[in-house]
Amino acid sequence: MSTPRGPQAGLLPATAGPPAAPGPVAAAVVVERLTVACCGRDIVGPLSFTVGVGATVGIRGPSGSGKSTVLRALVGLLPAGLDAAGRIGVLGVDVASAGAELPGLRARAVLVGQTPVVFPASVLANAAFGLRHVVRAPRAALRRRAEAALVEAGLWEEVADRLEAPAEELSIGQRQRLCLARALALDPELLLLDEPTSALDDDSTAAVEEAVRGLGGRRSVLIVSHDQAQLERLCEDVVVLARREPSGCGPPGAQVPAGSRQQAGLPPG
């Protein structure tokens, strides 16, 4: 069967998306002297960095250095018992005081977790899952957005003739790109990717990297990875986290060493 020609990526109707930002922002992410504490002891930071609009920036460090914790802090999703301090600005929103704005922010700055989670439904339904809960639009419009997201995630040519097939039939690499498509269907301004290729083989990793590379300039991306070579391939800048001594309460944290490539012009912590 010939592969149907896909919808054009990136042309998602603005009127059907989550509430628009108040106006242009100078940077997608501005973090200044961020610390995350557990039981009164800092386990992350102080950490400072920026992500420019349309830029791709990486965060790397050893296991337990707090990479995933930083991503969660950016959208106010820290686990109970962890407290963030310092300035976190995301898409012009001050996260510490966002309050009722946080759900809307999470539709504009979307976190994609390390483990690709698919629901017991079709490929298309999985791509549209988050969209259906955020956007009120006719079914045909939602379908177009979900299909465009599959194109942008680099998955369309592999699933175009089986959109109604169960998502559980996809390979692990395809599932990872389906999760990326689910996020892209929301038309986010910022993507937060947590180790998107850690469980993938070389071919699947290359496919995910190609999809991420294609986002450059159109969306801001902050990607966590332990793979230095990968971040050098994909990113314009990299924030380096160092493992800290365990606090005895919760996971070990991280800080940016004096030699980090990006500290937003601020003095070392």
C-alpha positions as CSV (number, residue, x, y, z in Angstrom):
1,M,0.0,0.0,0.0
2,S,1.4,3.4,-0.9
3,T,1.9,5.8,2.0
4,P,-0.6,8.6,2.1
5,R,0.8,12.1,1.8
6,G,0.9,13.6,5.3
7,P,-0.5,16.9,6.5
8,Q,1.9,19.8,6.7
9,A,3.7,20.0,10.0
10,G,3.8,23.2,11.9
11,L,0.5,24.6,10.5
12,L,-1.7,24.0,13.5
13,P,-4.6,26.5,13.8
14,A,-3.8,29.0,16.5
15,T,-7.4,29.6,17.4
16,A,-7.8,26.0,18.4
17,G,-4.9,25.9,20.9
18,P,-4.4,26.7,24.6
19,P,-4.6,30.3,25.6
20,A,-2.0,32.4,23.9
21,A,0.9,34.0,25.8
22,P,0.4,37.6,26.8
23,G,3.0,38.7,24.3
24,P,6.5,37.9,22.9
25,V,9.0,36.8,25.5
26,A,12.8,37.5,25.4
27,A,13.6,34.0,26.4
28,A,11.7,30.8,26.7
29,V,13.3,29.9,30.1
30,V,15.2,32.1,32.6
31,V,16.5,30.3,35.7
32,E,18.4,32.3,38.2
33,R,20.0,30.7,41.3
34,L,17.5,27.9,41.4
35,T,17.9,25.5,44.4
36,V,15.8,22.5,45.3
37,A,15.8,21.5,48.9
38,C,14.7,18.4,50.8
39,C,14.6,18.4,54.6
40,G,16.2,21.8,54.7
41,R,19.2,20.8,52.6
42,D,19.9,21.8,49.0
43,I,20.0,18.8,46.7
44,V,20.1,20.9,43.4
45,G,21.8,24.1,42.7
46,P,22.3,27.0,42.8
47,L,21.8,26.8,39.1
48,S,21.4,29.5,36.5
49,F,20.7,29.2,32.8
50,T,18.6,30.5,29.9
51,V,16.9,28.9,26.9
52,G,16.4,31.3,24.1
53,V,13.2,31.4,22.0
54,G,13.6,28.7,19.3
55,A,16.8,27.4,20.8
56,T,17.7,23.8,21.8
57,V,19.6,23.5,25.1
58,G,20.8,20.4,26.8
59,I,21.2,19.4,30.4
60,R,23.6,16.5,31.2
61,G,25.1,15.0,34.3
62,P,25.5,11.6,36.0
63,S,22.6,9.6,37.3
64,G,21.2,11.2,40.5
65,S,22.5,14.7,39.6
66,G,19.0,16.2,39.5
67,K,18.4,16.5,35.8
68,S,14.8,15.3,35.9
69,T,14.2,17.4,39.0
70,V,15.1,20.5,37.2
71,L,12.7,19.8,34.4
72,R,9.9,19.2,36.9
73,A,10.7,22.4,38.7
74,L,10.2,24.4,35.5
75,V,6.5,23.5,35.3
76,G,5.7,23.3,39.1
77,L,5.7,19.5,39.2
78,L,8.1,18.8,42.0
79,P,7.2,15.8,44.2
80,A,5.9,16.5,47.7
81,G,8.8,17.2,50.1
82,L,10.9,19.1,47.6
83,D,11.0,22.9,47.6
84,A,12.3,25.2,44.9
85,A,13.8,28.6,45.5
86,G,15.2,31.2,43.2
87,R,13.7,32.6,40.0
88,I,12.1,30.3,37.5
89,G,10.6,32.2,34.5
90,V,9.0,30.0,31.8
91,L,7.4,31.7,28.7
92,G,7.0,34.9,30.6
93,V,5.3,33.2,33.6
94,D,6.9,33.3,37.1
95,V,6.4,29.7,38.1
96,A,6.6,30.4,41.9
97,S,3.6,32.7,41.8
98,A,1.8,31.2,38.8
99,G,-1.0,29.5,40.9
100,A,-4.0,29.0,38.7
101,E,-1.9,29.8,35.6
102,L,0.1,26.5,36.0
103,P,-2.3,24.2,34.0
104,G,-2.2,26.6,31.1
105,L,1.5,26.9,31.3
106,R,1.9,23.1,31.1
107,A,0.0,23.1,27.8
108,R,2.5,25.6,26.5
109,A,5.6,24.1,28.1
110,V,5.1,20.3,27.8
111,L,7.1,17.7,29.7
112,V,7.7,14.4,27.9
113,G,8.9,11.7,30.3
114,Q,11.7,9.2,29.9
115,T,9.4,6.2,29.6
116,P,7.1,6.2,26.6
117,V,3.6,5.7,27.8
118,V,0.9,4.7,25.4
119,F,-2.7,4.2,26.2
120,P,-4.9,1.1,25.2
121,A,-6.2,2.9,22.1
122,S,-5.3,3.6,18.5
123,V,-2.3,5.4,17.3
124,L,-4.4,8.4,16.3
125,A,-6.3,8.5,19.6
126,N,-2.9,8.4,21.5
127,A,-1.6,11.3,19.4
128,A,-4.8,13.3,20.1
129,F,-5.1,12.3,23.8
130,G,-3.8,15.5,25.5
131,L,-5.3,17.7,22.8
132,R,-8.8,16.4,23.4
133,H,-8.6,17.5,27.1
134,V,-7.3,21.0,26.3
135,V,-8.8,22.1,23.0
136,R,-12.5,22.5,22.2
137,A,-12.8,22.0,18.4
138,P,-14.6,19.9,15.9
139,R,-13.4,16.3,15.6
140,A,-12.0,16.9,12.1
141,A,-9.9,19.8,13.4
142,L,-8.5,17.7,16.2
143,R,-7.7,14.9,13.8
144,R,-5.8,17.4,11.5
145,R,-3.8,18.6,14.4
146,A,-2.9,15.1,15.6
147,E,-1.9,14.1,12.1
148,A,0.3,17.2,11.7
149,A,1.9,16.3,15.0
150,L,2.7,12.8,13.8
151,V,4.5,14.4,10.8
152,E,6.4,16.8,13.0
153,A,7.5,13.9,15.2
154,G,8.8,12.0,12.2
155,L,6.3,9.1,12.6
156,W,3.7,9.8,9.9
157,E,5.3,7.7,7.1
158,E,5.4,4.7,9.4
159,V,1.8,4.9,10.7
160,A,-0.2,6.7,8.1
161,D,-1.8,3.4,6.9
162,R,-2.5,2.1,10.4
163,L,-3.7,5.1,12.4
164,E,-6.6,3.0,13.9
165,A,-4.2,0.2,14.9
166,P,-3.5,-0.3,18.6
167,A,-0.6,1.9,19.7
168,E,0.7,-1.1,21.7
169,E,1.8,-2.7,18.4
170,L,4.4,0.0,17.8
171,S,8.1,-0.5,18.6
172,I,9.6,1.2,21.6
173,G,11.2,3.8,19.3
174,Q,7.9,4.5,17.6
175,R,6.2,4.8,20.9
176,Q,8.7,7.4,22.0
177,R,8.0,9.5,18.9
178,L,4.2,8.9,19.5
179,C,4.7,10.5,22.9
180,L,6.5,13.4,21.2
181,A,3.6,13.7,18.8
182,R,1.1,13.8,21.6
183,A,3.0,16.8,23.1
184,L,3.4,18.5,19.7
185,A,-0.3,18.2,19.1
186,L,-0.8,20.8,21.8
187,D,1.4,23.2,19.7
188,P,3.7,24.0,22.6
189,E,6.2,26.8,22.6
190,L,8.6,24.8,24.8
191,L,9.3,21.1,24.9
192,L,11.0,19.5,28.0
193,L,12.4,16.2,27.0
194,D,13.6,13.8,29.7
195,E,16.1,11.2,28.4
196,P,14.1,10.6,25.2
197,T,16.4,8.0,23.8
198,S,17.8,6.3,26.9
199,A,16.0,3.0,26.2
200,L,16.3,3.0,22.4
201,D,18.5,1.1,19.9
202,D,20.7,3.0,17.5
203,D,18.2,3.2,14.7
204,S,15.4,4.4,17.0
205,T,17.7,6.9,18.6
206,A,18.6,8.3,15.2
207,A,14.9,8.7,14.3
208,V,14.2,10.5,17.6
209,E,17.2,12.8,17.1
210,E,16.1,13.6,13.6
211,A,12.6,14.6,14.9
212,V,14.2,16.8,17.6
213,R,16.5,18.4,15.2
214,G,13.6,19.3,13.0
215,L,12.1,21.3,15.8
216,G,15.0,23.8,15.9
217,G,14.1,27.4,15.4
218,R,10.3,26.7,15.5
219,R,10.1,25.6,19.1
220,S,12.3,25.9,22.2
221,V,13.6,22.6,23.5
222,L,15.3,21.7,26.7
223,I,16.6,18.1,26.6
224,V,18.0,16.0,29.4
225,S,20.5,13.4,28.4
226,H,23.5,11.6,29.9
227,D,24.9,11.3,26.4
228,Q,27.4,14.1,25.8
229,A,27.8,13.3,22.1
230,Q,24.0,13.4,21.6
231,L,23.7,16.8,23.1
232,E,26.6,18.1,21.1
233,R,24.8,17.0,17.9
234,L,21.4,18.5,18.9
235,C,22.1,21.5,21.1
236,E,23.4,25.0,20.9
237,D,24.4,25.0,24.5
238,V,24.7,22.5,27.4
239,V,24.2,23.0,31.1
240,V,26.3,20.5,33.1
241,L,25.2,19.2,36.4
242,A,27.5,17.6,39.0
243,R,26.5,15.0,41.5
244,R,26.2,16.3,45.0
245,E,26.7,14.3,48.2
246,P,23.4,12.5,49.2
247,S,21.4,14.6,51.6
248,G,19.9,11.6,53.4
249,C,16.4,12.8,52.4
250,G,15.3,12.1,48.9
251,P,17.4,11.8,45.7
252,P,20.8,13.3,45.4
253,G,20.8,16.7,43.7
254,A,23.1,18.7,41.4
255,Q,24.9,21.9,40.9
256,V,26.6,23.6,38.0
257,P,30.3,23.5,38.4
258,A,32.4,26.6,37.8
259,G,33.4,25.4,34.3
260,S,29.8,25.0,33.1
261,R,29.2,26.2,29.6
262,Q,26.2,28.3,30.6
263,Q,25.4,30.2,33.7
264,A,23.5,33.1,32.2
265,G,26.2,35.5,33.1
266,L,25.7,35.1,36.8
267,P,28.5,34.4,39.3
268,P,29.1,30.8,40.4
269,G,26.9,29.5,43.2
